[in-house]
Amino acid sequence: MGQDLVAAFGMLADGTLLIAVLAAAVYGLFIGAIPGLTATLATALLVPFAFFLDPLPAIAAIITMSAMAIFAGDLPSALVRMPGTPASAAYTEDAYRLTQAGHGSLVLGVALVGSAIGGIVGAVVLMAAAPALAEFALRFTSYEYFWVAVLGLAASVIISRGSQVKGAVSLLVGLLLSTVGIDIALGYARFTFGSTDLLQGISFIPAMIGLFGLSEVLRNVLHPTGRVRPVRLETRGMFRDTFRTLWRYKKGVVSGNAIGGGIGALPGAGGDIAAWVSYAATKNASREGDRFGKGEGHIEPIVAAGSANNAALASAYVPSLAFGIPGDTITAILIGVLLVKGVQPGPMLFTEQAPLLFAIYLIFILANLLLLPLGYLAIRGSGLLLRVPAAVLMPVIVAFCVVGSFAINNGYLEILVMLLLGVLGYAMERTGFPLAPVVLGLVLGPIVEINFMQSVIKTNWDLTQFFTRPISAVLLVVTVLVLIYPLLRSGQRRLNRKSSDH
């Protein structure tokens, strides 16, 4: 092991690798800060350049870029209420409200340091528990994935601000939109209205851009009192206040990293689901859970969910490296790059190419350490965004919305989806319906449907398998607890009030 580690350090001392890491870091910060241009899209755009690099620099570039992009997605979330990446969507409302209240530097400082800590913790999880966690993830079948997705849907209702009934209605809207396209089991078109472009369904990214981005522009244009107010990000003392906040909410840091590390190791889960689940778990466990997502915002969900998404980013490489099973879309692209480079992910990688494996571990740590200075510079520069006059800023945001939507499939349907859902998002928020459940319904709806249909088809509609399998039973119990916990907590508060009155 010692020799492999020394060899790994020697591999990192390559000038080409260091240049690739630095260039990928700047690229990731830029892409992540633009709403709609996700880390997955950035990875796909990076692949043609990765083909000209050796295997390790190519891997290093993708790892560094994705870590930077996930953090950079918090910048537009906090400043203009537009999540730069889906992983930032869970706590966008809290980040934006706190920034408008003058706490923008603290929000972004917590997001930066939390992301770095989460990334390093995820790397430690990858190094220490890759074989065991990957073996556990392999036990998941369609039944377990069904319950994981249902748990995510339940969490979306719990974390929604305002009435949970309205949160449930918003979730149903998202689930309805997720059914557009080809029926998974029977193969016929649903809700396409004769359009061949809709056969592939409604793309998630244009929908998110419309719901969060264009709707915010409409609010600022139609309601002058709700305009985005320029804020000054005072970075002096930012790290001191950040570390104080992280220490105050250290339980959130620990739980966020634990949830991110665990969920990230499940194939197909990724940082998006980890952030949502961490948000919901923190809201249920916090004494101040009622403040989450409300008008003044709260820093605690940013502490937990911001740590979870980067921890999941690193731990997603557990099944990817150990068994060649993609942990998320980014690692799916990375596996393709490795195969082209002649590197076969799997158990043999741990024995035959151990120095390369240790070098990958070190790159995760290097990327997250590099995130601190570069992220700090990005925060200092991001404050300039809101000093631009609204008459200039709003058209630029709309232009980015259009470009980000068009870039998904180079089609005009995505632009139309973005426009329609932007109007829908504006109307929903004006009437008190939260947007977060719509987004999660779009993401998890197909996962629920696919795994449910696969399960019932292979068992001839034997539904008992959903409840009798050990892991499925545990996930079912967790889902039920997530749903009934707010009711139990509300009942406990009523009892406390009555006892205090007497």
Beta strands, then each sheet from edge to edge (+ up, - down):
strand 1: 181-182
strand 2: 189-190
sheet 1: 1+ 2-
end
